[in-house]
Each structure stands twice: as C-alpha cells, then as structure tokens.
C-alpha cells in the first residue's frame, strides 16, 4: 500500500521522534510512505487568526501537490490534518474556483484512520510480539481531529474510538474517561502559560482519577505540551503525577518488539522506561 506522506513542520522539528516512529512502524505494516515533494507549512500556529486567506492558501498548495498522484495523503499531525480538512471544506463551498475540484478530491487520512483500516489491523495482529497486558492507557485525542464535526468527519466526535480500538488490539487496558477531546491549551503555550497549566493540569488529574498510568496521544502539540509542562504543574498543584505521555506509534513499536524505541525515549521529559520495565518489557 503506497501513501503520500505529509509530516508537517512539527514532525520535522520538535516531534521528530513521532516522525521516526512512523517511518519505523509503517513499513512493517505493509505501508510504503512517500513524503510529499516540496510541501509547505499549513499555517496552523497563527495563520488562521492573523490572515484568513493565508490559512486557506497554505494548505491548498499542499493539496494541489498531493493531487498530482492518486495516492491518499497520510497526515499524522492533528493541526495539519485540521487545516487540510478545513481547506477542503472551504473549497467545497466555492465550486467556481478552478482549483476546487482538484483540492477536494484528495483523500486526506489521519494516522488513526489509517491504523483502523482492516488490512492494517490484520498486519498489526500478525506483528505483535509483546502484548501490553496490564498497561493502563489513557487515550487522548485532543480537540483538533474531531472539531468541527462537519469537516473532520469523525463518526464519534464527542467520543472518538480509534486509539481505544488500536490499544485494545495491542492487549492494553484502556481506561474510560471524559476528557478525551478536551483542549490542553497548546496554542497558548507562549502567551498564556497560566491557562495552559490549568487545562493540562485538569487532564492529568482526570487521567489519574480514572486509574491511568500513561497518556497516549496522536498529536505532536498535545504530547509536547503535556510532557514539558508536567513538572511545573506538579509544583503548582503540590502533587506528583509521573505520567508519561507517549505517541500511539511508540506503543505500537513496543508491541511489535522493535528495538528502535530505546533511542526515542530520550526525548521524553517524563521517562516512560521505568513504567515499561515495571511491566517486564524491554525499553
């Protein structure tokens, strides 16, 4: 299976471990990723509030590049996925624009949608070497991949289930909690860290109350925000969470027995290794 691959800026920067994990895991699942040639930033950080036209034209250019082949476009970053889908939603309402028919025909796929495809799930089952039994996982989707529902097209926008299903497939325990799609405050990381600490702190409190041991996400901004802020939130709330925040691809790699994970953990502020070793798994 061949897919175009749009990593976006985060996966070539702060979330490079997510990028490397995807490039390591997917070939083993029979998926060949072809990085999109000459892709550009989607403008997610600021274009939508600073320059509405730029917020459409930046993802439009990437979609036009992707349209040169008939391959679907895999987009792991929640913010990039959000901007691409919103761009397509905009052009569906502008049929008079000569680019509309081209931009809207590109199949934009989020990483969770890809992992849920039946042929990929079968491959995951074949490749599992370590069942993650006893690992209490908290699936955290964040706010971008499900909102607005009419553009994101998730069948369960208030209760997304893709990561839950994948984690169950790996043998992990998936805890029920009501904060799956609450915002962590990622966009306010520089301007209002007080709000970020409040929102992210509430997520950690809820995850702990639900009995979770590790937060699992598919969003590079959520991962960075929760991981880097955890210690200051602990100081502010006078408590200790010690809850690793990992990517779904990292747990896939653990379950597949891939040794490369050992080099990925070094980028985490809250080290997942003690938790994984306590379960008897090499990390």
C-alpha positions as CSV (number, residue, x, y, z in Angstrom):
1,X,0.0,0.0,0.0
2,X,1.5,3.3,-1.1
3,X,0.6,6.6,0.5
4,X,1.7,10.2,0.2
5,X,3.1,11.4,3.5
6,X,2.8,15.0,4.8
7,X,4.8,15.2,8.1
8,X,4.3,19.0,8.6
9,X,6.7,21.2,10.4
10,X,6.3,19.6,13.9
11,X,7.4,16.2,12.8
12,X,10.5,17.7,11.2
13,X,11.2,19.6,14.3
14,X,10.1,19.2,17.9
15,X,8.2,15.9,17.2
16,X,11.0,14.3,15.2
17,X,10.6,11.1,17.3
18,X,7.0,10.8,16.1
19,X,8.2,11.1,12.5
20,X,10.9,8.5,13.1
21,X,8.4,6.2,14.8
22,X,6.0,6.4,11.9
23,X,8.8,5.7,9.4
24,X,9.8,2.7,11.5
25,X,6.4,1.2,12.2
26,X,4.5,1.6,9.0
27,X,6.8,-0.4,6.7
28,X,6.3,-3.4,9.0
29,X,2.6,-3.0,8.5
30,X,2.9,-3.1,4.7
31,X,2.5,0.6,4.2
32,X,5.0,2.5,2.0
33,X,5.2,6.2,2.7
34,X,6.3,8.7,0.0
35,X,7.0,12.1,1.5
36,X,5.2,14.8,-0.4
37,X,7.7,16.7,-2.6
38,X,8.1,20.4,-1.8
39,X,5.4,20.5,0.9
40,X,4.9,23.7,2.9
41,X,3.7,24.7,6.4
42,X,0.0,24.5,6.8
43,X,-0.1,27.7,8.8
44,X,-1.7,26.1,11.8
45,X,0.1,28.1,14.5
46,X,-1.1,31.5,13.6
47,X,-2.3,31.9,10.0
48,X,-6.0,31.3,10.9
49,X,-6.0,34.2,13.4
50,X,-3.6,36.5,11.5
51,X,-4.5,36.1,7.9
52,X,-7.6,34.0,6.9
53,X,-6.6,33.9,3.2
54,X,-3.2,32.5,4.1
55,X,-4.8,29.9,6.3
56,X,-6.6,28.6,3.2
57,X,-3.9,29.1,0.6
58,X,-1.1,27.4,2.5
59,X,-2.9,24.0,2.8
60,X,-4.4,24.5,-0.7
61,X,-0.9,24.5,-2.2
62,X,0.0,21.2,-0.3
63,X,-3.3,19.6,-1.5
64,X,-2.6,20.7,-5.1
65,X,0.9,19.0,-4.9
66,X,-0.8,15.9,-3.4
67,X,-3.3,15.8,-6.2
68,X,-0.5,15.0,-8.8
69,X,-0.8,11.4,-7.7
70,X,-3.8,9.3,-6.9
71,X,-2.3,8.2,-3.6
72,X,-4.2,9.1,-0.4
73,X,-2.4,11.7,1.8
74,X,-1.4,10.5,5.3
75,X,-1.3,13.4,7.8
76,X,-0.1,12.4,11.3
77,X,-0.1,15.9,12.8
78,X,-3.5,16.8,14.3
79,X,-3.1,20.5,13.4
80,X,-2.1,19.8,9.8
81,X,-5.0,17.4,9.4
82,X,-7.3,20.0,10.8
83,X,-6.1,22.7,8.4
84,X,-6.2,20.4,5.3
85,X,-9.7,19.2,6.0
86,X,-11.0,22.8,6.7
87,X,-9.4,23.9,3.5
88,X,-11.2,21.2,1.6
89,X,-14.5,22.1,3.4
90,X,-14.0,25.7,2.3
91,X,-13.4,24.8,-1.4
92,X,-16.4,22.5,-1.4
93,X,-18.5,25.7,-1.0
94,X,-16.5,27.5,-3.8
95,X,-17.1,25.4,-6.9
96,X,-16.5,28.5,-9.1
97,X,-12.8,28.4,-8.0
98,X,-11.0,26.4,-10.7
99,X,-8.9,24.6,-8.1
100,X,-11.9,23.3,-6.1
101,X,-12.5,20.1,-7.9
102,X,-8.8,19.1,-7.6
103,X,-8.3,20.1,-3.9
104,X,-11.5,18.4,-2.7
105,X,-10.8,15.1,-4.4
106,X,-7.6,14.4,-2.4
107,X,-8.2,11.8,0.2
108,X,-6.7,13.2,3.4
109,X,-6.2,10.5,6.0
110,X,-5.3,10.9,9.7
111,X,-3.0,8.3,11.2
112,X,-5.7,6.8,13.3
113,X,-7.9,6.3,10.3
114,X,-5.0,4.5,8.6
115,X,-4.4,2.2,11.6
116,X,-8.1,1.3,11.7
117,X,-8.2,0.0,8.1
118,X,-8.9,-3.7,8.1
119,X,-5.8,-4.7,6.2
120,X,-3.6,-2.7,8.6
121,X,-5.2,-4.1,11.7
122,X,-4.6,-7.6,10.4
123,X,-0.9,-6.7,9.9
124,X,-0.8,-5.3,13.5
125,X,-2.2,-8.6,14.8
126,X,0.4,-10.6,12.9
127,X,3.3,-8.4,14.1
128,X,2.5,-8.3,17.8
129,X,5.3,-9.9,19.8
130,X,4.6,-8.3,23.2
131,X,1.1,-8.0,24.4
132,X,0.7,-4.8,26.5
133,X,-1.5,-6.6,29.1
134,X,-1.8,-4.7,32.4
135,X,-0.8,-1.3,30.9
136,X,-3.5,1.2,31.9
137,X,-3.6,3.5,28.9
138,X,-5.5,6.9,28.7
139,X,-6.2,7.7,25.0
140,X,-6.1,11.4,24.5
141,X,-7.2,12.8,21.1
142,X,-7.2,16.5,21.8
143,X,-9.5,19.0,20.2
144,X,-8.3,19.3,16.6
145,X,-9.0,16.0,14.9
146,X,-12.7,15.9,15.7
147,X,-13.8,19.6,15.5
148,X,-15.7,20.9,13.7
149,X,-17.5,17.6,13.1
150,X,-18.9,18.5,9.7
151,X,-15.4,19.0,8.3
152,X,-13.4,16.4,10.3
153,X,-15.9,13.6,9.5
154,X,-15.3,11.5,12.7
155,X,-18.3,9.3,13.3
156,X,-18.0,9.8,17.1
157,X,-16.8,13.4,17.5
158,X,-17.5,13.5,21.3
159,X,-16.2,10.0,21.9
160,X,-13.6,9.1,19.3
161,X,-12.6,5.4,19.5
162,X,-9.8,4.8,17.0
163,X,-6.9,4.8,19.5
164,X,-9.1,2.9,22.0
165,X,-9.5,0.1,19.5
166,X,-5.9,0.0,18.5
167,X,-4.7,-0.1,22.1
168,X,-7.2,-2.9,22.8
169,X,-5.7,-4.7,19.8
170,X,-2.3,-4.5,21.5
171,X,-3.7,-6.0,24.6
172,X,-3.5,-2.8,26.7
173,X,-6.1,-1.8,29.3
174,X,-8.0,1.3,28.0
175,X,-9.4,3.4,30.8
176,X,-12.7,5.3,30.4
177,X,-12.5,9.0,31.0
178,X,-14.4,12.1,29.9
179,X,-11.5,14.3,28.8
180,X,-10.7,12.6,25.5
181,X,-11.2,15.6,23.4
182,X,-10.7,18.5,25.9
183,X,-8.1,21.1,24.9
184,X,-4.7,21.1,26.5
185,X,-4.1,24.7,25.7
186,X,-1.3,24.1,23.2
187,X,-1.9,27.3,21.2
188,X,-1.5,29.4,24.3
189,X,1.8,27.8,25.4
190,X,3.7,31.1,24.9
191,X,1.1,33.7,25.5
192,X,-0.9,32.3,28.5
193,X,1.0,29.6,30.3
194,X,-1.3,30.0,33.3
195,X,-4.3,28.8,31.2
196,X,-2.1,26.0,29.8
197,X,-1.2,24.8,33.3
198,X,-4.9,24.9,34.3
199,X,-6.1,22.9,31.3
200,X,-3.3,20.5,31.2
201,X,-3.3,20.0,35.0
202,X,-7.0,19.1,34.8
203,X,-6.2,16.5,32.2
204,X,-3.5,14.9,34.4
205,X,-5.9,14.9,37.4
206,X,-8.7,13.3,35.4
207,X,-6.3,10.7,33.9
208,X,-5.0,9.8,37.4
209,X,-8.6,9.6,38.8
210,X,-9.5,7.2,36.0
211,X,-6.7,5.0,37.0
212,X,-4.4,5.7,34.1
213,X,-0.6,5.1,34.0
214,X,0.3,6.6,30.7
215,X,-1.4,9.1,28.4
216,X,-1.4,8.0,24.7
217,X,-1.8,10.7,22.0
218,X,-1.6,11.2,18.3
219,X,-1.0,14.9,18.4
220,X,2.6,16.4,18.5
221,X,1.4,19.6,20.1
222,X,-0.5,17.8,22.8
223,X,2.4,15.5,23.5
224,X,4.9,18.3,23.8
225,X,2.6,20.5,25.9
226,X,1.7,17.8,28.4
227,X,5.2,16.3,28.6
228,X,7.1,19.6,29.0
229,X,4.6,21.2,31.4
230,X,4.1,18.2,33.8
231,X,6.8,19.1,36.3
232,X,5.7,22.7,36.7
233,X,2.1,21.6,37.0
234,X,3.1,19.2,39.8
235,X,4.9,22.0,41.6
236,X,1.9,24.4,41.3
237,X,-0.6,21.7,42.4
238,X,1.8,20.3,45.1
239,X,1.3,16.7,43.8
240,X,3.1,14.2,41.7
241,X,1.7,12.6,38.5
242,X,4.8,11.0,37.0
243,X,2.7,10.0,34.0
244,X,4.5,9.5,30.7
245,X,2.9,11.0,27.5
246,X,3.6,8.8,24.5
247,X,2.6,8.5,20.9
248,X,0.4,5.7,19.7
249,X,3.2,4.7,17.3
250,X,5.6,4.3,20.2
251,X,3.4,1.7,21.9
252,X,2.9,0.0,18.5
253,X,6.6,-0.3,18.3
254,X,6.9,-1.7,21.8
255,X,4.2,-4.3,21.0
256,X,6.0,-5.2,17.7
257,X,9.2,-5.7,19.6
258,X,11.1,-3.1,17.7
259,X,14.5,-2.2,19.4
260,X,14.5,1.3,18.0
261,X,12.2,2.5,20.8
262,X,15.2,2.7,23.1
263,X,16.5,5.7,21.3
264,X,13.1,7.5,21.2
265,X,12.5,7.6,24.9
266,X,15.4,10.0,25.4
267,X,13.3,12.9,24.0
268,X,10.7,12.5,26.7
269,X,10.8,14.7,29.7
270,X,8.8,12.2,31.8
271,X,10.7,9.0,31.2
272,X,8.4,6.1,30.1
273,X,11.2,3.5,30.7
274,X,10.5,2.8,34.4
275,X,6.8,2.1,33.7
276,X,7.5,-0.2,30.8
277,X,10.2,-2.1,32.7
278,X,7.9,-2.5,35.6
279,X,5.7,-4.5,33.3
280,X,8.6,-6.7,32.3
281,X,9.1,-5.2,28.8
282,X,12.5,-4.3,27.3
283,X,12.7,-0.5,26.9
